[in-house]
Structure formats: structure tokens, C-alpha cells
Amino acid sequence: MRITSFKELAKAASEMPKKTVVAVVEAHDLHTLEAVINAKKDNIIDGMLIGNEEKIREILKSEGADPADYTIIPTNGLEESLKVAVENINAGKATAIMKGKLETGQFMKAIVKKENGLLAGGLLSLIGLYEHPNYHKLLAVTDQGLNTYPDLEGKKALIQNAVKLLHSIGIEEPKVAVLAAVEKVNPKMPESVDGAELKKMNENGEITGCIVEGPISFDLAVKQGAAAIKGYESPVAGDADLLVVPDIACGNILVKCMTDYAGALTAGTILGAKVPVIVTSRSAEATDKYYSIALAAYSAAGY
């Protein structure tokens, strides 16, 4: 089934026969637990809450939740919380991991540390899904927050990670737009060169399960009718499922314009680990965290 909205995503996740157990590291955080409580209430996940037990119970009760409905594991500080979460992931007792009240850098160190065994062997990447009334389906963007200046091979890995996730939500052959400011290759614009090379890789069977177009501008990728005006022919034009940005700066600006200025709803997860990794900004809306949990829960079946 192709998922076309976040409501459909949440519903599909709630109907999965096996619930994803989310290990929340340093779970004594109000905004994080609000999203976890709502996801638990909607039958999307089971929560494993790791951290300060007293504070966790206090927050759960203040939000009208019963602590008995959750697995609560008390710890004595950040390092122990991370250690316990990793152990439960590796033991198969938790099938996703989420950042609570700690810095993203501290959290990610535990993910990338080889001794913890959470890496799947490839590149870690961040993908965001966006829902906006001006676009006819969910739109994915990678990588807006993890890989700073990916080279050609890095962008290939970003696409492969993202395509796997998009397949899991029912998009059988995602249309991938490798973004640049122009539609023609310009040696002085490396992102345009990469776009053309990635398209060749797709045509040669090096990148599979999708249709790659590049270089292509943002308006051509998402605006129906723009291709006809510019005389640009591509099955991706006006119908992109995935936007591959040139670097973290472009990605960060793009997605913040989509969410903070244009009001798009968002969900995101880190790909390339053994399990879905949920890292949301401390300033993220409760709905963003909720839908990120739903995305991780629904995609966990493919890990």
C-alpha cells in the first residue's frame, strides 16, 4: 500500500501485527514523552523509557498516562542510559531508538561507535518526509542534517538508503530528483556534474529500484507544468518523490523554508543503522515527533 499522507502512515503503523519497541534514551523530557504517549495511545509503538525513573513517572502521570503501560528502566546518568539502550537493541528487546533529553552529538556518538554494533555497514543518512497541501503526495528530502558535503559516492549511498525507506511505504519506483540550480551540466557547478553521473548510474543499473533525474532544479522537480514551459522532458518533472540536495546548507535551508515558512508537516529518521533512529530537534513540534515515531515504527519491519 502506498502511503500518501501522515494520517495514512500513522494508521498503517497502528495496524502492524508486531509493535515496534522504541528505546527512548534519557526519556525524562516532556516534549519527547508527549509524542511517545500519543503514539502508544494510538497503538503505534510500545515504549521502553530509559533514564530518571522518578521524572519519567512524574511526566507520564502529568500527561494522563499510566506508568504501568511502559517499560521503565532507571539509570544513573547519560552514559548508563545509552549503554542500556544499546544493550536492548542488540538483544532484540527494542527495535528502534529515540533521542530524549540529551544533545544530538552525544546520542549519535553511541550510534556510530563500532563497539556498540548498531551500524549496518553503510553510510548513515538523514531523510525527512514532508506533507504540504500544495504538493500532491509526500515529498522526501535527503540529506539535510547529517552528511555535510557528500561526494558522488556519498550521494549514491544517500539515494540507496532513501529508496529502501520509500519502498517500505509503498512507493515502488521512487522518482529521484538530484537538485542543482541548472538543468545542464556545468563543470563549475559540481552538483550539476554529480546529478548527471547519478542519472547515468541509474541507467546503467548501478542504482536500482528508482528513476533518477539530474541535474534538475527545484521548480522542475515539484511544480507541475514547469517542464512544459521550459521544454524539459522527464518522468520526474513535477512528480518527484525524493529530492537529493547538494549539501547540508542547501538541505537545511530548504526544509526550514518548507516547515517554518510554508507550514509543511514533517517526519524524519536516520537510515543506515541496524534499527530506525529517531532524532528530532528540541524545537520540533509535537506532531513532527509523533509522525517521526510513526515513520520509524512502520519502516522497522524492513530492517
RAWO-V270571 format. One record per pair of residues at least 6 apart in sequence whose ideal C-beta (glycine too) atoms are under 7 Angstrom apart, sorted by the first residue. I is the first residue (numbers start at 1). J is the second residue. Records with the same first field share a line. If there is no record, write none. Layout:
I = J ; J
This chain:
1 = 12 ; 170
2 = 170 ; 171
3 = 9 ; 12 ; 138 ; 169 ; 170
4 = 137 ; 138
5 = 131 ; 138
6 = 131 ; 265 ; 267 ; 291
9 = 169 ; 291 ; 294 ; 295 ; 298
10 = 42 ; 44 ; 291 ; 294
12 = 298
13 = 44 ; 294 ; 297 ; 298
14 = 42 ; 43 ; 44
16 = 298 ; 301
19 = 45 ; 46
20 = 45 ; 95 ; 96 ; 296 ; 297 ; 300
21 = 46 ; 48 ; 93 ; 94 ; 95
22 = 36 ; 45 ; 47 ; 48 ; 94 ; 96 ; 98 ; 293
23 = 48 ; 50 ; 85 ; 88 ; 89 ; 94 ; 97 ; 98
24 = 32 ; 36 ; 47 ; 48 ; 49 ; 50 ; 98 ; 100
25 = 50 ; 81 ; 82 ; 85 ; 97 ; 98 ; 99 ; 100 ; 102 ; 107
26 = 51 ; 78 ; 81 ; 100 ; 101 ; 102
27 = 33 ; 49 ; 50 ; 51 ; 56 ; 100
28 = 51 ; 52 ; 55 ; 56 ; 59 ; 100 ; 101
29 = 100 ; 101
30 = 59
31 = 286 ; 289
32 = 100 ; 289
33 = 59 ; 60 ; 63
34 = 63 ; 286
35 = 286 ; 289 ; 290 ; 293
36 = 47 ; 293
37 = 63 ; 65
38 = 290
39 = 45 ; 290 ; 293 ; 294
40 = 46 ; 47 ; 69
44 = 293 ; 294 ; 297
45 = 293 ; 297
47 = 70 ; 71
48 = 71 ; 73 ; 88 ; 94
49 = 56 ; 70 ; 71 ; 72
50 = 73 ; 75 ; 81 ; 84 ; 85
51 = 75 ; 81 ; 100
53 = 72 ; 74
56 = 72
57 = 67 ; 72
60 = 67 ; 70
61 = 67
73 = 84
75 = 81 ; 84
78 = 102 ; 106
82 = 110
85 = 94 ; 97
86 = 110 ; 116 ; 118
88 = 94
89 = 97 ; 118 ; 274 ; 275
90 = 117
95 = 275 ; 300
96 = 275 ; 276 ; 278 ; 296 ; 297 ; 300
97 = 275 ; 277
98 = 278
99 = 107 ; 278 ; 279
104 = 279
107 = 279
110 = 116
111 = 118 ; 273 ; 277
112 = 119 ; 124
118 = 273 ; 274
119 = 273
120 = 272 ; 273 ; 274
122 = 157 ; 161 ; 272
123 = 154 ; 157 ; 161 ; 272
124 = 146 ; 270 ; 272 ; 273
125 = 142 ; 143 ; 146 ; 147 ; 157 ; 158 ; 161 ; 271 ; 272
126 = 142 ; 143 ; 144 ; 145 ; 146 ; 268 ; 270
127 = 140 ; 142 ; 162 ; 165 ; 268 ; 269 ; 271
128 = 140 ; 141 ; 144 ; 255 ; 266 ; 268
129 = 138 ; 140 ; 266 ; 267 ; 268 ; 295
130 = 138 ; 139 ; 141 ; 258 ; 264 ; 266
131 = 138 ; 264 ; 265
132 = 258 ; 262 ; 264
135 = 222
139 = 222 ; 240 ; 243
140 = 162 ; 166 ; 241 ; 242
141 = 243 ; 245 ; 251 ; 254 ; 255
142 = 158 ; 162 ; 242 ; 244
143 = 150 ; 158 ; 248 ; 251
144 = 245 ; 248 ; 251 ; 252 ; 254 ; 255
145 = 248 ; 251 ; 252
146 = 270
147 = 154 ; 158 ; 248
148 = 247 ; 248
149 = 247
150 = 158
152 = 194 ; 197
155 = 194 ; 198 ; 244
156 = 198 ; 201 ; 207
158 = 244
159 = 176 ; 198 ; 207 ; 210 ; 212 ; 244
160 = 207
161 = 271 ; 272
162 = 242 ; 271
163 = 174 ; 209 ; 210
164 = 302
165 = 271 ; 299
166 = 174 ; 241 ; 242
167 = 209
168 = 298 ; 299 ; 302
169 = 298
171 = 241
173 = 209 ; 210 ; 211
174 = 210 ; 241 ; 242
175 = 211 ; 235 ; 236 ; 239 ; 240 ; 241
176 = 210 ; 211 ; 212 ; 213 ; 236 ; 242 ; 244
177 = 213 ; 214 ; 216 ; 221 ; 236 ; 240 ; 242 ; 243 ; 244
178 = 194 ; 195 ; 198 ; 212 ; 213 ; 214 ; 215 ; 216 ; 244
179 = 216 ; 218 ; 221 ; 243 ; 244 ; 245 ; 246
180 = 189 ; 191 ; 192 ; 195 ; 214 ; 215 ; 216 ; 217 ; 246
181 = 189 ; 217
182 = 189 ; 192 ; 215 ; 217
183 = 215 ; 216 ; 217 ; 220 ; 232
185 = 192 ; 193 ; 196 ; 215
186 = 192
187 = 193
191 = 215 ; 246
192 = 215
195 = 214 ; 215 ; 216
196 = 214 ; 215
198 = 207 ; 212 ; 214
199 = 212 ; 213 ; 214
201 = 207
202 = 210 ; 211 ; 212
211 = 235 ; 236
213 = 234 ; 236
216 = 234 ; 236
219 = 226
220 = 226 ; 227 ; 230 ; 232 ; 237
221 = 236 ; 237 ; 240 ; 243
222 = 238 ; 240
223 = 238
224 = 238
225 = 238
226 = 238
227 = 233 ; 234 ; 237 ; 238
245 = 251 ; 254
258 = 264
259 = 266
265 = 287 ; 291
266 = 288
267 = 288 ; 291 ; 292 ; 294 ; 295
268 = 280 ; 292
269 = 276 ; 277 ; 278 ; 292 ; 295 ; 296 ; 299
270 = 277 ; 279
274 = 303
275 = 300 ; 303
276 = 296 ; 299 ; 300 ; 303
278 = 292 ; 293 ; 296
280 = 288 ; 289 ; 292
